[in-house]
């Protein structure tokens, strides 16, 4: 079973909604797939995602990456 983060893990979250409003959702998902933490964080900041939520998303990305 692939433990990598995917779109389903974010579905319906504030993060996806805010990124979609900015037309940045695809770019964010590409950053997640590429383990590009800096870009993912930057996109979330531009979408006005709160710092607590950003930290949770980055932790999930790191956890998914360590399972590979």
Secondary structure, DSSP 8 states (H G I E B T S, - for coil): ---S--HHHHTT-HHHHHHHHTT-HHHHHHHHHTT-HHHHHHHHHHTT--HHHHHHHHHHHHHHHHT-
